[in-house]
Amino acid sequence: MNKVYLVGMPASGKSTTARWLSRKLGWDWLDLDDVLEKNLGMTVSMAFELLGEDKFREEEHTALLKTKNLSKVVVSCGGGTAVHLDNMDWMKNNGLTLYLNPEIAILADRIAAQPLQRPYFKGLSGDDILNKLLEMQENRANFYSEAKIIWNKPEPTDFLYVAVNQLIDKE
């Protein structure tokens, strides 16, 4: 496997960890949300609002499938990518999957600090964010937990790099 797909809840650190891991591996990094924003000509939040979630998820699925021919790349996926269509199964068949799973309270704090960046949390604060996260986690945990590696810490460390490095193709 010469691709790593990062999945997890919103604000779990997928983009930050993907950048970090790509540097450690000497690979490229691709943020699926950035690809979608470029393809659609609007932010993810705007796309959710204007296109609706179903159309957005179709666009996301198409962008994900286009990563098949890439090699030596770390892909950070959106929070819902693994849950929709057959994306998680597809990622497991086409690369190494890594689930970032920090504590829910950490996610809530991160979202509260930047609420406009998260379409699912628009207009929410405090306990409402936490309750929404708990609901999302309940609905998504089965998909996320299918990942080859599950990382339960809030930040990446060299232990994560070693685990990933042992499971990837180095060619």
VOLO-138235 format. One record per atom (N, C-alpha, C): residue number from 1; residue in one letter; chain; atom name; x, y, z. Coordinates in steps of 0.05 Angstrom, whole numbers, plus 5000, padded with zeros to 4 digits. Atoms other than C-alpha are relative to their C-alpha. Layout:
<site NUM,"a","A","CA",<X,Y,Z>>;
...
//
This chain:
<site 1,"m","A","N",<5017,4976,5000>>;
<site 1,"m","A","CA",<5000,5000,5000>>;
<site 1,"m","A","C",<5018,5025,5000>>;
<site 2,"n","A","N",<4984,4976,5001>>;
<site 2,"n","A","CA",<5029,5066,4980>>;
<site 2,"n","A","C",<4983,5025,5002>>;
<site 3,"k","A","N",<5017,4978,4994>>;
<site 3,"k","A","CA",<4972,5110,5002>>;
<site 3,"k","A","C",<4990,4996,5029>>;
<site 4,"v","A","N",<5012,5001,4973>>;
<site 4,"v","A","CA",<4946,5128,5072>>;
<site 4,"v","A","C",<4976,5018,4999>>;
<site 5,"y","A","N",<5025,4985,4998>>;
<site 5,"y","A","CA",<4874,5151,5082>>;
<site 5,"y","A","C",<4994,5005,5029>>;
<site 6,"l","A","N",<5007,4993,4973>>;
<site 6,"l","A","CA",<4859,5189,5146>>;
<site 6,"l","A","C",<4971,5006,5002>>;
<site 7,"v","A","N",<5029,4996,4995>>;
<site 7,"v","A","CA",<4788,5186,5172>>;
<site 7,"v","A","C",<4996,5007,5029>>;
<site 8,"g","A","N",<5007,4993,4972>>;
<site 8,"g","A","CA",<4754,5210,5235>>;
<site 8,"g","A","C",<4979,5022,5001>>;
<site 9,"m","A","N",<5021,4979,4994>>;
<site 9,"m","A","CA",<4705,5258,5266>>;
<site 9,"m","A","C",<5010,5027,4991>>;
<site 10,"p","A","N",<4992,4972,5005>>;
<site 10,"p","A","CA",<4705,5332,5249>>;
<site 10,"p","A","C",<5019,5009,5022>>;
<site 11,"a","A","N",<4981,4987,4981>>;
<site 11,"a","A","CA",<4764,5368,5283>>;
<site 11,"a","A","C",<5018,4979,5013>>;
<site 12,"s","A","N",<4983,5021,4988>>;
<site 12,"s","A","CA",<4800,5302,5298>>;
<site 12,"s","A","C",<5030,5004,4993>>;
<site 13,"g","A","N",<4972,4994,5007>>;
<site 13,"g","A","CA",<4863,5330,5265>>;
<site 13,"g","A","C",<5009,4986,4975>>;
<site 14,"k","A","N",<4993,5015,5025>>;
<site 14,"k","A","CA",<4861,5294,5198>>;
<site 14,"k","A","C",<5019,5016,4982>>;
<site 15,"s","A","N",<4983,4983,5017>>;
<site 15,"s","A","CA",<4891,5352,5158>>;
<site 15,"s","A","C",<5027,5004,5012>>;
<site 16,"t","A","N",<4975,4995,4986>>;
<site 16,"t","A","CA",<4944,5368,5209>>;
<site 16,"t","A","C",<5017,4975,5001>>;
<site 17,"t","A","N",<4985,5025,4999>>;
<site 17,"t","A","CA",<4964,5296,5218>>;
<site 17,"t","A","C",<5009,4990,4973>>;
<site 18,"a","A","N",<4992,5007,5028>>;
<site 18,"a","A","CA",<4964,5283,5143>>;
<site 18,"a","A","C",<5024,5015,4991>>;
<site 19,"r","A","N",<4977,4983,5006>>;
<site 19,"r","A","CA",<5012,5341,5133>>;
<site 19,"r","A","C",<5025,4990,5014>>;
<site 20,"w","A","N",<4977,5010,4984>>;
<site 20,"w","A","CA",<5057,5316,5189>>;
<site 20,"w","A","C",<5010,4974,4990>>;
<site 21,"l","A","N",<4992,5027,5009>>;
<site 21,"l","A","CA",<5056,5244,5166>>;
<site 21,"l","A","C",<5012,5001,4972>>;
<site 22,"s","A","N",<4988,4998,5027>>;
<site 22,"s","A","CA",<5070,5263,5093>>;
<site 22,"s","A","C",<5028,5010,5002>>;
<site 23,"r","A","N",<4972,4991,4997>>;
<site 23,"r","A","CA",<5132,5301,5115>>;
<site 23,"r","A","C",<5018,4978,5011>>;
<site 24,"k","A","N",<4984,5021,4988>>;
<site 24,"k","A","CA",<5155,5243,5158>>;
<site 24,"k","A","C",<5006,4978,4980>>;
<site 25,"l","A","N",<4997,5022,5020>>;
<site 25,"l","A","CA",<5145,5193,5101>>;
<site 25,"l","A","C",<5015,5010,4975>>;
<site 26,"g","A","N",<4989,4989,5025>>;
<site 26,"g","A","CA",<5172,5240,5047>>;
<site 26,"g","A","C",<4981,4996,4976>>;
<site 27,"w","A","N",<5021,5004,5020>>;
<site 27,"w","A","CA",<5106,5232,5010>>;
<site 27,"w","A","C",<4985,5027,4995>>;
<site 28,"d","A","N",<5017,4978,5005>>;
<site 28,"d","A","CA",<5056,5281,4981>>;
<site 28,"d","A","C",<4976,4999,5019>>;
<site 29,"w","A","N",<5024,4999,4983>>;
<site 29,"w","A","CA",<4995,5304,5020>>;
<site 29,"w","A","C",<4978,5012,4983>>;
<site 30,"l","A","N",<5024,4991,5015>>;
<site 30,"l","A","CA",<4925,5314,4992>>;
<site 30,"l","A","C",<4977,5002,5020>>;
<site 31,"d","A","N",<5024,4996,4983>>;
<site 31,"d","A","CA",<4866,5344,5030>>;
<site 31,"d","A","C",<4976,4998,4982>>;
<site 32,"l","A","N",<5023,5005,5017>>;
<site 32,"l","A","CA",<4802,5318,4999>>;
<site 32,"l","A","C",<4981,5024,5000>>;
<site 33,"d","A","N",<5016,4976,4999>>;
<site 33,"d","A","CA",<4764,5380,5023>>;
<site 33,"d","A","C",<5011,5022,4982>>;
<site 34,"d","A","N",<4988,4980,5018>>;
<site 34,"d","A","CA",<4814,5425,4987>>;
<site 34,"d","A","C",<4994,4993,4970>>;
<site 35,"v","A","N",<5006,5009,5028>>;
<site 35,"v","A","CA",<4804,5384,4923>>;
<site 35,"v","A","C",<4971,5007,4993>>;
<site 36,"l","A","N",<5029,4994,5005>>;
<site 36,"l","A","CA",<4728,5391,4930>>;
<site 36,"l","A","C",<4996,5030,4996>>;
<site 37,"e","A","N",<5004,4971,5002>>;
<site 37,"e","A","CA",<4732,5465,4941>>;
<site 37,"e","A","C",<5010,5011,4974>>;
<site 38,"k","A","N",<4990,4992,5026>>;
<site 38,"k","A","CA",<4775,5473,4879>>;
<site 38,"k","A","C",<4982,4991,4978>>;
<site 39,"n","A","N",<5018,5011,5021>>;
<site 39,"n","A","CA",<4730,5428,4837>>;
<site 39,"n","A","C",<4973,5015,4999>>;
<site 40,"l","A","N",<5027,4989,4998>>;
<site 40,"l","A","CA",<4666,5461,4861>>;
<site 40,"l","A","C",<5000,5031,4999>>;
<site 41,"g","A","N",<4998,4971,5000>>;
<site 41,"g","A","CA",<4691,5533,4864>>;
<site 41,"g","A","C",<4987,5013,5024>>;
<site 42,"m","A","N",<5012,4989,4975>>;
<site 42,"m","A","CA",<4664,5542,4935>>;
<site 42,"m","A","C",<5010,4984,5024>>;
<site 43,"t","A","N",<4991,5013,4976>>;
<site 43,"t","A","CA",<4679,5524,5006>>;
<site 43,"t","A","C",<4982,4975,5005>>;
<site 44,"v","A","N",<5016,5024,4993>>;
<site 44,"v","A","CA",<4655,5457,5035>>;
<site 44,"v","A","C",<4974,5009,5013>>;
<site 45,"s","A","N",<5025,4990,4987>>;
<site 45,"s","A","CA",<4606,5495,5079>>;
<site 45,"s","A","C",<4980,5010,4980>>;
<site 46,"m","A","N",<5018,4989,5020>>;
<site 46,"m","A","CA",<4577,5532,5019>>;
<site 46,"m","A","C",<4989,4977,4983>>;
<site 47,"a","A","N",<5010,5022,5016>>;
<site 47,"a","A","CA",<4573,5467,4979>>;
<site 47,"a","A","C",<4979,4984,5014>>;
<site 48,"f","A","N",<5020,5014,4984>>;
<site 48,"f","A","CA",<4535,5433,5035>>;
<site 48,"f","A","C",<4973,5015,4998>>;
<site 49,"e","A","N",<5024,4983,4999>>;
<site 49,"e","A","CA",<4486,5491,5037>>;
<site 49,"e","A","C",<4987,5002,4973>>;
<site 50,"l","A","N",<5011,4996,5027>>;
<site 50,"l","A","CA",<4478,5502,4962>>;
<site 50,"l","A","C",<4993,4975,4985>>;
<site 51,"l","A","N",<5005,5025,5015>>;
<site 51,"l","A","CA",<4482,5431,4935>>;
<site 51,"l","A","C",<4984,4980,5016>>;
<site 52,"g","A","N",<5012,5020,4983>>;
<site 52,"g","A","CA",<4455,5393,4994>>;
<site 52,"g","A","C",<5020,4977,5005>>;
<site 53,"e","A","N",<4980,5020,4992>>;
<site 53,"e","A","CA",<4490,5335,5029>>;
<site 53,"e","A","C",<5003,4978,4979>>;
<site 54,"d","A","N",<4999,5022,5019>>;
<site 54,"d","A","CA",<4472,5281,4978>>;
<site 54,"d","A","C",<5018,5006,4976>>;
<site 55,"k","A","N",<4984,4992,5023>>;
<site 55,"k","A","CA",<4502,5318,4919>>;
<site 55,"k","A","C",<5029,5005,5008>>;
<site 56,"f","A","N",<4973,4996,4989>>;
<site 56,"f","A","CA",<4562,5339,4961>>;
<site 56,"f","A","C",<5014,4973,5003>>;
<site 57,"r","A","N",<4987,5026,4995>>;
<site 57,"r","A","CA",<4575,5266,4980>>;
<site 57,"r","A","C",<5006,4986,4973>>;
<site 58,"e","A","N",<4993,5011,5027>>;
<site 58,"e","A","CA",<4572,5246,4906>>;
<site 58,"e","A","C",<5025,5012,4989>>;
<site 59,"e","A","N",<4976,4986,5009>>;
<site 59,"e","A","CA",<4624,5298,4889>>;
<site 59,"e","A","C",<5024,4991,5016>>;
<site 60,"e","A","N",<4978,5010,4983>>;
<site 60,"e","A","CA",<4666,5275,4948>>;
<site 60,"e","A","C",<5009,4972,4992>>;
<site 61,"h","A","N",<4995,5027,5008>>;
<site 61,"h","A","CA",<4661,5203,4926>>;
<site 61,"h","A","C",<5017,5000,4974>>;
<site 62,"t","A","N",<4986,4998,5026>>;
<site 62,"t","A","CA",<4684,5221,4855>>;
<site 62,"t","A","C",<5029,5010,5005>>;
<site 63,"a","A","N",<4973,4991,4994>>;
<site 63,"a","A","CA",<4743,5260,4883>>;
<site 63,"a","A","C",<5017,4979,5014>>;
<site 64,"l","A","N",<4986,5021,4986>>;
<site 64,"l","A","CA",<4762,5202,4928>>;
<site 64,"l","A","C",<5009,4979,4980>>;
<site 65,"l","A","N",<4993,5021,5019>>;
<site 65,"l","A","CA",<4761,5152,4870>>;
<site 65,"l","A","C",<5023,5009,4982>>;
<site 66,"k","A","N",<4978,4990,5017>>;
<site 66,"k","A","CA",<4809,5197,4831>>;
<site 66,"k","A","C",<5027,4997,5014>>;
<site 67,"t","A","N",<4975,5004,4987>>;
<site 67,"t","A","CA",<4862,5183,4884>>;
<site 67,"t","A","C",<5011,4972,4995>>;
<site 68,"k","A","N",<4992,5028,5005>>;
<site 68,"k","A","CA",<4866,5110,4861>>;
<site 68,"k","A","C",<5028,4998,4986>>;
<site 69,"n","A","N",<4976,5002,5016>>;
<site 69,"n","A","CA",<4923,5123,4812>>;
<site 69,"n","A","C",<5024,5016,5012>>;
<site 70,"l","A","N",<4978,4986,4987>>;
<site 70,"l","A","CA",<4964,5166,4860>>;
<site 70,"l","A","C",<5016,4981,5016>>;
<site 71,"s","A","N",<4984,5017,4982>>;
<site 71,"s","A","CA",<5022,5136,4898>>;
<site 71,"s","A","C",<5017,5018,5018>>;
<site 72,"k","A","N",<4985,4986,4980>>;
<site 72,"k","A","CA",<5062,5157,4958>>;
<site 72,"k","A","C",<4987,5026,5008>>;
<site 73,"v","A","N",<5016,4977,4992>>;
<site 73,"v","A","CA",<5008,5203,4983>>;
<site 73,"v","A","C",<4984,4994,5025>>;
<site 74,"v","A","N",<5017,5001,4976>>;
<site 74,"v","A","CA",<4973,5216,5049>>;
<site 74,"v","A","C",<4976,5017,4995>>;
<site 75,"v","A","N",<5025,4986,5007>>;
<site 75,"v","A","CA",<4900,5235,5039>>;
<site 75,"v","A","C",<4984,5005,5026>>;
<site 76,"s","A","N",<5017,4994,4978>>;
<site 76,"s","A","CA",<4861,5271,5093>>;
<site 76,"s","A","C",<4971,5003,4989>>;
<site 77,"c","A","N",<5028,5001,5010>>;
<site 77,"c","A","CA",<4786,5258,5083>>;
<site 77,"c","A","C",<4983,5017,5018>>;
<site 78,"g","A","N",<5019,4985,4984>>;
<site 78,"g","A","CA",<4727,5298,5107>>;
<site 78,"g","A","C",<4988,4981,5022>>;
<site 79,"g","A","N",<5011,5015,4977>>;
<site 79,"g","A","CA",<4693,5276,5172>>;
<site 79,"g","A","C",<4980,4979,4992>>;
<site 80,"g","A","N",<5021,5019,5008>>;
<site 80,"g","A","CA",<4636,5241,5135>>;
<site 80,"g","A","C",<5008,4982,4977>>;
<site 81,"t","A","N",<4993,5015,5024>>;
<site 81,"t","A","CA",<4675,5211,5077>>;
<site 81,"t","A","C",<4997,4970,5004>>;
<site 82,"a","A","N",<5000,5029,4996>>;
<site 82,"a","A","CA",<4682,5142,5108>>;
<site 82,"a","A","C",<4972,4988,5003>>;
<site 83,"v","A","N",<5027,5009,4993>>;
<site 83,"v","A","CA",<4608,5138,5124>>;
<site 83,"v","A","C",<4982,4997,4975>>;
<site 84,"h","A","N",<5018,4999,5023>>;
<site 84,"h","A","CA",<4578,5150,5055>>;
<site 84,"h","A","C",<5009,4983,4977>>;
<site 85,"l","A","N",<4997,5017,5023>>;
<site 85,"l","A","CA",<4570,5107,4994>>;
<site 85,"l","A","C",<5017,4976,5009>>;
<site 86,"d","A","N",<4983,5023,4992>>;
<site 86,"d","A","CA",<4622,5051,4996>>;
<site 86,"d","A","C",<5029,5010,5006>>;
<site 87,"n","A","N",<4974,4988,4998>>;
<site 87,"n","A","CA",<4680,5098,5012>>;
<site 87,"n","A","C",<5019,4986,5019>>;
<site 88,"m","A","N",<4982,5013,4981>>;
<site 88,"m","A","CA",<4708,5062,5073>>;
<site 88,"m","A","C",<5011,4974,4988>>;
<site 89,"d","A","N",<4991,5025,5013>>;
<site 89,"d","A","CA",<4711,4995,5037>>;
<site 89,"d","A","C",<5019,5006,4978>>;
<site 90,"w","A","N",<4982,4993,5022>>;
<site 90,"w","A","CA",<4742,5028,4977>>;
<site 90,"w","A","C",<5027,5009,5010>>;
<site 91,"m","A","N",<4975,4991,4989>>;
<site 91,"m","A","CA",<4795,5063,5019>>;
<site 91,"m","A","C",<5016,4976,5012>>;
<site 92,"k","A","N",<4986,5023,4989>>;
<site 92,"k","A","CA",<4812,4997,5055>>;
<site 92,"k","A","C",<5012,4983,4978>>;
<site 93,"n","A","N",<4990,5016,5023>>;
<site 93,"n","A","CA",<4821,4963,4987>>;
<site 93,"n","A","C",<5022,5015,4984>>;
<site 94,"n","A","N",<4982,4985,5016>>;
<site 94,"n","A","CA",<4864,5019,4959>>;
<site 94,"n","A","C",<5022,5014,5016>>;
<site 95,"g","A","N",<4979,4988,4984>>;
<site 95,"g","A","CA",<4909,5041,5016>>;
<site 95,"g","A","C",<4998,4991,5029>>;
<site 96,"l","A","N",<5000,5004,4972>>;
<site 96,"l","A","CA",<4923,5040,5090>>;
<site 96,"l","A","C",<4981,5020,5013>>;
<site 97,"t","A","N",<5019,4982,4988>>;
<site 97,"t","A","CA",<4867,5069,5132>>;
<site 97,"t","A","C",<5009,5005,5029>>;
<site 98,"l","A","N",<4992,4990,4974>>;
<site 98,"l","A","CA",<4881,5109,5195>>;
<site 98,"l","A","C",<4977,5016,5012>>;
<site 99,"y","A","N",<5022,4986,4987>>;
<site 99,"y","A","CA",<4826,5130,5243>>;
<site 99,"y","A","C",<5011,5016,5023>>;
<site 100,"l","A","N",<4993,4982,4978>>;
<site 100,"l","A","CA",<4841,5190,5287>>;
<site 100,"l","A","C",<4977,5003,5019>>;
<site 101,"n","A","N",<5021,5002,4980>>;
<site 101,"n","A","CA",<4801,5183,5351>>;
<site 101,"n","A","C",<5006,5014,5026>>;
<site 102,"p","A","N",<4996,4987,4975>>;
<site 102,"p","A","CA",<4816,5236,5403>>;
<site 102,"p","A","C",<4974,5002,5016>>;
<site 103,"e","A","N",<5024,4998,4983>>;
<site 103,"e","A","CA",<4768,5248,5461>>;
<site 103,"e","A","C",<4981,5020,4989>>;
<site 104,"i","A","N",<5021,4983,5010>>;
<site 104,"i","A","CA",<4702,5280,5444>>;
<site 104,"i","A","C",<5002,5029,5011>>;
<site 105,"a","A","N",<4997,4973,4988>>;
<site 105,"a","A","CA",<4715,5339,5491>>;
<site 105,"a","A","C",<5021,5016,4985>>;
<site 106,"i","A","N",<4980,4986,5015>>;
<site 106,"i","A","CA",<4777,5357,5451>>;
<site 106,"i","A","C",<4988,5009,4973>>;
<site 107,"l","A","N",<5014,4993,5025>>;
<site 107,"l","A","CA",<4736,5356,5387>>;
<site 107,"l","A","C",<4982,5024,5004>>;
<site 108,"a","A","N",<5019,4979,4994>>;
<site 108,"a","A","CA",<4683,5400,5418>>;
<site 108,"a","A","C",<5015,5027,5004>>;
<site 109,"d","A","N",<4985,4975,4996>>;
<site 109,"d","A","CA",<4735,5451,5440>>;
<site 109,"d","A","C",<5011,5011,4974>>;
<site 110,"r","A","N",<4989,4991,5026>>;
<site 110,"r","A","CA",<4767,5453,5371>>;
<site 110,"r","A","C",<4978,5012,4982>>;
<site 111,"i","A","N",<5022,4990,5016>>;
<site 111,"i","A","CA",<4700,5462,5337>>;
<site 111,"i","A","C",<4990,5027,5010>>;
<site 112,"a","A","N",<5009,4974,4988>>;
<site 112,"a","A","CA",<4678,5517,5386>>;
<site 112,"a","A","C",<5019,5022,4993>>;
<site 113,"a","A","N",<4980,4979,5006>>;
<site 113,"a","A","CA",<4743,5554,5370>>;
<site 113,"a","A","C",<4998,5009,4971>>;
<site 114,"q","A","N",<5002,4993,5028>>;
<site 114,"q","A","CA",<4728,5553,5294>>;
<site 114,"q","A","C",<4973,4990,4989>>;
<site 115,"p","A","N",<5026,5011,5007>>;
<site 115,"p","A","CA",<4653,5542,5286>>;
<site 115,"p","A","C",<4992,5003,4970>>;
<site 116,"l","A","N",<5008,4996,5028>>;
<site 116,"l","A","CA",<4647,5570,5215>>;
<site 116,"l","A","C",<5012,4980,4981>>;
<site 117,"q","A","N",<4987,5019,5018>>;
<site 117,"q","A","CA",<4692,5516,5186>>;
<site 117,"q","A","C",<4986,4973,4999>>;
<site 118,"r","A","N",<5013,5026,4997>>;
<site 118,"r","A","CA",<4645,5459,5204>>;
<site 118,"r","A","C",<4970,5002,4993>>;
<site 119,"p","A","N",<5028,4997,5008>>;
<site 119,"p","A","CA",<4579,5455,5165>>;
<site 119,"p","A","C",<4980,4987,5019>>;
<site 120,"y","A","N",<5019,5014,4983>>;
<site 120,"y","A","CA",<4546,5406,5213>>;
<site 120,"y","A","C",<4995,5016,5026>>;
<site 121,"f","A","N",<5001,4987,4974>>;
<site 121,"f","A","CA",<4557,5453,5272>>;
<site 121,"f","A","C",<4992,5030,4998>>;
<site 122,"k","A","N",<5007,4973,5004>>;
<site 122,"k","A","CA",<4533,5518,5242>>;
<site 122,"k","A","C",<4978,5009,5020>>;
<site 123,"g","A","N",<5020,4990,4981>>;
<site 123,"g","A","CA",<4497,5559,5295>>;
<site 123,"g","A","C",<5000,4987,5027>>;
<site 124,"l","A","N",<5000,5014,4974>>;
<site 124,"l","A","CA",<4514,5512,5352>>;
<site 124,"l","A","C",<5024,5010,5017>>;
<site 125,"s","A","N",<4978,4994,4982>>;
<site 125,"s","A","CA",<4556,5524,5414>>;
<site 125,"s","A","C",<4998,4983,5025>>;
<site 126,"g","A","N",<5000,5014,4975>>;
<site 126,"g","A","CA",<4576,5491,5479>>;
<site 126,"g","A","C",<4989,4972,5000>>;
<site 127,"d","A","N",<5012,5027,4997>>;
<site 127,"d","A","CA",<4533,5432,5499>>;
<site 127,"d","A","C",<4988,4990,4974>>;
<site 128,"d","A","N",<5012,5008,5026>>;
<site 128,"d","A","CA",<4498,5432,5431>>;
<site 128,"d","A","C",<5021,4987,4982>>;
<site 129,"i","A","N",<4978,5011,5016>>;
<site 129,"i","A","CA",<4565,5419,5397>>;
<site 129,"i","A","C",<5007,4972,5010>>;
<site 130,"l","A","N",<4994,5026,4988>>;
<site 130,"l","A","CA",<4581,5363,5446>>;
<site 130,"l","A","C",<4979,4979,4994>>;
<site 131,"n","A","N",<5022,5018,5006>>;
<site 131,"n","A","CA",<4513,5331,5437>>;
<site 131,"n","A","C",<4999,4991,4971>>;
<site 132,"k","A","N",<4999,5007,5029>>;
<site 132,"k","A","CA",<4518,5334,5361>>;
<site 132,"k","A","C",<5024,4981,4995>>;
<site 133,"l","A","N",<4977,5018,5003>>;
<site 133,"l","A","CA",<4588,5302,5365>>;
<site 133,"l","A","C",<4994,4972,5010>>;
<site 134,"l","A","N",<5007,5026,4989>>;
<site 134,"l","A","CA",<4562,5246,5409>>;
<site 134,"l","A","C",<4981,4984,4982>>;
<site 135,"e","A","N",<5019,5013,5020>>;
<site 135,"e","A","CA",<4505,5232,5360>>;
<site 135,"e","A","C",<5015,4991,4975>>;
<site 136,"m","A","N",<4985,5007,5024>>;
<site 136,"m","A","CA",<4553,5233,5301>>;
<site 136,"m","A","C",<5018,4976,5006>>;
<site 137,"q","A","N",<4982,5022,4993>>;
<site 137,"q","A","CA",<4602,5187,5337>>;
<site 137,"q","A","C",<4985,4974,5001>>;
<site 138,"e","A","N",<5016,5025,4998>>;
<site 138,"e","A","CA",<4547,5137,5351>>;
<site 138,"e","A","C",<4993,4990,4972>>;
<site 139,"n","A","N",<5007,5008,5027>>;
<site 139,"n","A","CA",<4527,5137,5277>>;
<site 139,"n","A","C",<5023,4992,4982>>;
<site 140,"r","A","N",<4977,5004,5017>>;
<site 140,"r","A","CA",<4597,5135,5249>>;
<site 140,"r","A","C",<5021,4980,5010>>;
<site 141,"a","A","N",<4979,5016,4988>>;
<site 141,"a","A","CA",<4638,5093,5297>>;
<site 141,"a","A","C",<5005,4973,4986>>;
<site 142,"n","A","N",<4997,5026,5013>>;
<site 142,"n","A","CA",<4625,5027,5261>>;
<site 142,"n","A","C",<5017,5003,4974>>;
<site 143,"f","A","N",<4985,4995,5025>>;
<site 143,"f","A","CA",<4654,5056,5196>>;
<site 143,"f","A","C",<5029,5006,5007>>;
<site 144,"y","A","N",<4973,4992,4993>>;
<site 144,"y","A","CA",<4714,5089,5228>>;
<site 144,"y","A","C",<5016,4977,5011>>;
<site 145,"s","A","N",<4986,5022,4986>>;
<site 145,"s","A","CA",<4732,5028,5270>>;
<site 145,"s","A","C",<5010,4978,4981>>;
<site 146,"e","A","N",<4990,5019,5020>>;
<site 146,"e","A","CA",<4744,4988,5206>>;
<site 146,"e","A","C",<5028,5006,4991>>;
<site 147,"a","A","N",<4973,4991,5009>>;
<site 147,"a","A","CA",<4809,5026,5196>>;
<site 147,"a","A","C",<5021,4981,5011>>;
<site 148,"k","A","N",<4978,5018,4993>>;
<site 148,"k","A","CA",<4874,4986,5199>>;
<site 148,"k","A","C",<5014,5010,5026>>;
<site 149,"i","A","N",<4988,4988,4976>>;
<site 149,"i","A","CA",<4903,5034,5252>>;
<site 149,"i","A","C",<4980,5019,5012>>;
<site 150,"i","A","N",<5017,4982,4985>>;
<site 150,"i","A","CA",<4863,5069,5306>>;
<site 150,"i","A","C",<5019,5015,5019>>;
<site 151,"w","A","N",<4982,4983,4984>>;
<site 151,"w","A","CA",<4900,5128,5339>>;
<site 151,"w","A","C",<4982,5016,5019>>;
<site 152,"n","A","N",<5017,4988,4980>>;
<site 152,"n","A","CA",<4868,5151,5404>>;
<site 152,"n","A","C",<5011,5024,5014>>;
<site 153,"k","A","N",<4987,4977,4988>>;
<site 153,"k","A","CA",<4913,5210,5419>>;
<site 153,"k","A","C",<4992,5026,4985>>;
<site 154,"p","A","N",<5008,4975,5014>>;
<site 154,"p","A","CA",<4899,5284,5404>>;
<site 154,"p","A","C",<5020,5010,4980>>;
<site 155,"e","A","N",<4979,4991,5019>>;
<site 155,"e","A","CA",<4965,5294,5367>>;
<site 155,"e","A","C",<5016,4976,4990>>;
<site 156,"p","A","N",<4983,5022,5010>>;
<site 156,"p","A","CA",<5010,5251,5324>>;
<site 156,"p","A","C",<5027,4999,5014>>;
<site 157,"t","A","N",<4973,5003,4989>>;
<site 157,"t","A","CA",<5075,5224,5352>>;
<site 157,"t","A","C",<5016,4980,4983>>;
<site 158,"d","A","N",<4983,5019,5015>>;
<site 158,"d","A","CA",<5133,5183,5326>>;
<site 158,"d","A","C",<4990,4971,5002>>;
<site 159,"f","A","N",<5011,5027,4999>>;
<site 159,"f","A","CA",<5097,5120,5350>>;
<site 159,"f","A","C",<4980,4996,4977>>;
<site 160,"l","A","N",<5019,5003,5022>>;
<site 160,"l","A","CA",<5043,5133,5298>>;
<site 160,"l","A","C",<5016,4997,4974>>;
<site 161,"y","A","N",<4983,5002,5024>>;
<site 161,"y","A","CA",<5096,5144,5244>>;
<site 161,"y","A","C",<5011,4972,4998>>;
<site 162,"v","A","N",<4989,5026,5001>>;
<site 162,"v","A","CA",<5129,5078,5262>>;
<site 162,"v","A","C",<4979,4979,4992>>;
<site 163,"a","A","N",<5021,5019,5007>>;
<site 163,"a","A","CA",<5063,5040,5259>>;
<site 163,"a","A","C",<4993,5002,4970>>;
<site 164,"v","A","N",<5007,4996,5028>>;
<site 164,"v","A","CA",<5045,5070,5191>>;
<site 164,"v","A","C",<5023,4990,4983>>;
<site 165,"n","A","N",<4976,5007,5016>>;
<site 165,"n","A","CA",<5116,5060,5164>>;
<site 165,"n","A","C",<5003,4970,4998>>;
<site 166,"q","A","N",<4998,5029,5001>>;
<site 166,"q","A","CA",<5113,4986,5181>>;
<site 166,"q","A","C",<4979,4987,4982>>;
<site 167,"l","A","N",<5023,5012,5015>>;
<site 167,"l","A","CA",<5048,4975,5142>>;
<site 167,"l","A","C",<4998,5010,4971>>;
<site 168,"i","A","N",<5002,4990,5027>>;
<site 168,"i","A","CA",<5062,5013,5078>>;
<site 168,"i","A","C",<5021,4988,4982>>;
<site 169,"d","A","N",<4980,5007,5020>>;
<site 169,"d","A","CA",<5099,4996,5014>>;
<site 169,"d","A","C",<5020,5022,4998>>;
<site 170,"k","A","N",<4979,4979,5000>>;
<site 170,"k","A","CA",<5165,5032,5013>>;
<site 170,"k","A","C",<5011,5005,4972>>;
<site 171,"e","A","N",<4990,4997,5028>>;
<site 171,"e","A","CA",<5176,5026,4937>>;
<site 171,"e","A","C",<4991,5025,4987>>;
//
